[in-house]
Amino acid sequence: MGIGASIFLIAVGAIFAFAVDAEVGWLNLDVVGWVLMLAGLVGLLTTLYFWNSRRRTVVTTGVRQDQVVADRVVPVQGDRVVREEYRESRGPGYPV
């Protein structure tokens, strides 16, 4: 969903739940507001979880053009290795 859409749902839900005092017959706007706030909160927590679990980028500065840097990146979940990954990064001017 995204942070912006989640906050929007929370705000609209709060308006329906706390600020609007209208009767719509078969529709209870207080319940609609609470459902929208809950959906926005779930979306926000899910977005933040996926942002935290993204792979982090390793940036190496000060590498000479003739120097090859090899980084070992090992993602870990809890206390077990998920998969092992090996990357090489070369300075500018080197073909891939």
FENWORA-V282258 format. One line per field, one symbol per residue. ss: DSSP state (H for helix, E for strand, - for the rest). phi: phi as a letter, one per 40 degrees, with the letter a starting at -180 (. if undefined). Layout:
ss->???
phi->???
This chain:
ss->--HHHHHHHHHHHHHHHHH----E--E-HHHHHHHHHHHHHHHHHHHHHHHH---------------EEEEEEEEEE--EEEEEEEEEEE------
phi->.hcccccccccccccccbbcbbbbgcbcccccccccccccccccccccccccccccccbbbgccccbbbbbbbbcbbgbbccabbbbbbbccgccc
